[in-house]
Amino acid sequence: MALRAAVVALALSATAGCRDIEGGSIEASWIINTAGGGKRIDCACARFGAVRYRIIDVATGAQPCLESGGDGGGPTDATAAVDTTAGDGDAGAAGARCEFDCVAGVGTTAFFIPPGDYAISIQPLDLEGKALGPADGIAVPAPTNRTVRRGEVTNLGVHLIAAEEARLAGPSSCDPDVLTP
């Protein structure tokens, strides 16, 4: 009888943390360089708070990061989401599941992206959560087309974010002549 109870307890503990996989996951990494000189800088120097994924279904135009429904799965435990709900390009609470702390240098969504073909890009956010782009002295790669499959992680590789030196925090906060690890 003790053996049977132990087997039941083991089976219950193995399934306690499981979640249904509703779709696929997307992962990307990023580094930040100065635009002209290509010197590596950190998020504090660039005044970035988070990086957001922009995921657009090429067939329907749907944007799973901005659509609510279910719990959205949130980010994985390996990367923390940042709730940036203010500013231009406001994604609100639904969008937080595709926003990651810039300092982490990598972000992985939970498995909630419906299977299909997507145009995927990254977008840095400032410390207040405002989306940044060319008008702010920021350049990111063009969207990458990828197929997302249920239960699989779609890896986008490393993205280079270029920040014009005029955008940087200033000499007291960063030195673009010093490479960061």
C-alpha positions as CSV (number, residue, x, y, z in Angstrom):
1,M,0.0,0.0,0.0
2,A,2.9,2.4,0.8
3,L,4.4,1.7,-2.6
4,R,1.1,2.6,-4.3
5,A,0.8,5.8,-2.4
6,A,4.3,6.8,-3.3
7,V,3.6,6.1,-7.0
8,V,0.5,8.2,-6.9
9,A,2.3,11.1,-5.1
10,L,5.1,11.0,-7.6
11,A,2.6,11.1,-10.5
12,L,0.8,14.1,-9.0
13,S,4.0,16.0,-8.3
14,A,5.2,15.5,-11.8
15,T,2.1,17.1,-13.3
16,A,1.5,19.9,-10.8
17,G,3.5,22.5,-12.7
18,C,2.5,21.5,-16.2
19,R,0.6,23.9,-18.5
20,D,-1.2,23.3,-21.8
21,I,0.9,24.3,-24.7
22,E,-1.4,26.4,-26.9
23,G,1.1,27.4,-29.6
24,G,4.7,28.1,-30.2
25,S,7.3,30.3,-28.5
26,I,9.6,33.0,-29.8
27,E,13.1,33.7,-28.6
28,A,15.6,36.4,-29.6
29,S,18.8,38.0,-28.2
30,W,20.0,41.6,-28.7
31,I,23.1,43.7,-28.3
32,I,23.4,47.5,-28.6
33,N,26.1,49.3,-30.5
34,T,26.7,53.0,-31.3
35,A,25.4,53.7,-34.8
36,G,28.6,55.2,-36.3
37,G,31.5,53.6,-34.5
38,G,30.0,50.2,-33.7
39,K,31.1,50.3,-30.1
40,R,29.1,48.1,-27.8
41,I,27.1,49.8,-25.1
42,D,24.7,48.7,-22.4
43,C,21.0,49.3,-21.8
44,A,21.6,52.0,-19.2
45,C,23.9,53.9,-21.6
46,A,21.3,53.7,-24.4
47,R,18.5,54.5,-21.9
48,F,16.5,51.4,-22.8
49,G,14.2,49.8,-20.2
50,A,12.8,46.9,-22.3
51,V,12.7,45.2,-25.7
52,R,9.4,44.3,-27.2
53,Y,8.7,41.7,-29.9
54,R,6.4,42.8,-32.7
55,I,4.8,39.6,-34.1
56,I,2.5,40.0,-37.1
57,D,0.7,37.1,-38.8
58,V,1.6,37.5,-42.5
59,A,-1.8,36.0,-43.7
60,T,-4.2,37.8,-41.4
61,G,-2.3,40.8,-39.8
62,A,-3.2,39.4,-36.3
63,Q,-0.7,40.4,-33.6
64,P,-0.8,37.8,-30.8
65,C,1.3,39.9,-28.4
66,L,-1.4,42.6,-28.5
67,E,-4.5,40.3,-28.3
68,S,-5.9,39.4,-25.0
69,G,-7.5,36.1,-24.2
70,G,-6.5,33.3,-21.8
71,D,-3.7,34.1,-19.5
72,G,-1.3,34.6,-22.4
73,G,1.2,32.4,-20.8
74,G,3.5,35.3,-19.9
75,P,7.2,35.1,-20.4
76,T,9.1,32.0,-19.4
77,D,10.8,31.9,-16.0
78,A,14.2,32.5,-17.7
79,T,13.3,36.0,-18.8
80,A,11.3,38.6,-16.9
81,A,8.6,40.6,-18.6
82,V,8.5,44.3,-18.0
83,D,5.0,45.9,-17.7
84,T,5.5,49.0,-19.9
85,T,2.0,50.3,-20.3
86,A,2.6,53.9,-21.1
87,G,3.8,55.9,-24.0
88,D,3.7,55.7,-27.8
89,G,2.9,52.3,-29.2
90,D,1.2,51.3,-25.9
91,A,0.8,47.6,-25.8
92,G,-1.0,47.5,-22.5
93,A,-1.2,44.5,-20.3
94,A,-1.7,42.1,-23.2
95,G,1.6,43.3,-24.8
96,A,3.6,42.8,-21.6
97,R,3.9,39.1,-22.4
98,C,6.2,40.0,-25.3
99,E,8.3,42.6,-23.5
100,F,11.5,41.8,-21.8
101,D,14.0,43.5,-19.5
102,C,16.7,45.0,-21.8
103,V,19.5,44.1,-19.4
104,A,18.7,40.3,-19.8
105,G,19.8,40.5,-23.5
106,V,17.4,37.7,-24.4
107,G,13.7,37.1,-24.2
108,T,11.5,34.0,-24.7
109,T,7.8,34.1,-24.8
110,A,5.6,31.4,-23.3
111,F,4.0,28.9,-25.8
112,F,1.0,31.0,-26.8
113,I,1.8,32.2,-30.4
114,P,-0.7,30.4,-32.7
115,P,1.1,28.2,-35.4
116,G,1.6,30.1,-38.6
117,D,3.9,32.4,-40.6
118,Y,4.9,35.7,-39.0
119,A,6.9,38.8,-39.6
120,I,8.8,39.3,-36.3
121,S,10.9,42.2,-35.2
122,I,12.2,43.8,-32.0
123,Q,11.5,47.3,-30.7
124,P,13.4,48.9,-27.9
125,L,11.4,50.9,-25.3
126,D,12.7,53.8,-23.2
127,L,12.7,53.8,-19.4
128,E,9.1,55.0,-19.4
129,G,7.9,52.4,-21.8
130,K,7.8,54.6,-25.0
131,A,8.5,52.7,-28.2
132,L,11.7,54.0,-29.9
133,G,12.5,54.2,-33.6
134,P,14.4,56.1,-36.2
135,A,13.1,59.5,-35.0
136,D,14.7,58.7,-31.7
137,G,18.1,57.8,-33.2
138,I,17.5,54.0,-33.0
139,A,17.8,51.5,-35.8
140,V,16.8,47.8,-35.6
141,P,16.9,45.1,-38.3
142,A,13.9,44.7,-40.6
143,P,11.3,42.1,-39.6
144,T,12.3,38.5,-40.1
145,N,9.8,36.0,-41.5
146,R,9.5,32.8,-39.6
147,T,7.1,29.9,-39.2
148,V,5.9,29.2,-35.7
149,R,5.0,25.6,-34.8
150,R,3.0,24.4,-31.8
151,G,5.3,23.2,-29.0
152,E,8.5,24.6,-30.6
153,V,10.7,27.6,-29.8
154,T,11.4,29.7,-32.9
155,N,14.8,31.3,-32.4
156,L,15.5,34.6,-34.1
157,G,19.2,34.7,-33.2
158,V,20.9,37.9,-32.2
159,H,19.6,41.3,-33.2
160,L,21.8,44.4,-33.4
161,I,20.2,47.6,-32.1
162,A,22.1,50.7,-33.2
163,A,21.8,53.9,-31.1
164,E,23.1,57.3,-32.3
165,E,25.6,58.8,-29.9
166,A,23.3,61.9,-29.4
167,R,20.8,59.5,-27.8
168,L,23.2,58.2,-25.1
169,A,22.9,59.0,-21.5
170,G,26.0,61.1,-21.4
171,P,29.6,60.8,-20.1
172,S,28.6,60.5,-16.5
173,S,26.4,57.4,-17.2
174,C,28.3,55.7,-20.0
175,D,31.5,55.7,-22.0
176,P,31.0,54.4,-25.6
177,D,34.8,54.0,-25.8
178,V,34.7,51.2,-23.4
179,L,33.3,47.9,-24.6
180,T,30.8,46.2,-22.3
181,P,30.9,42.4,-21.8
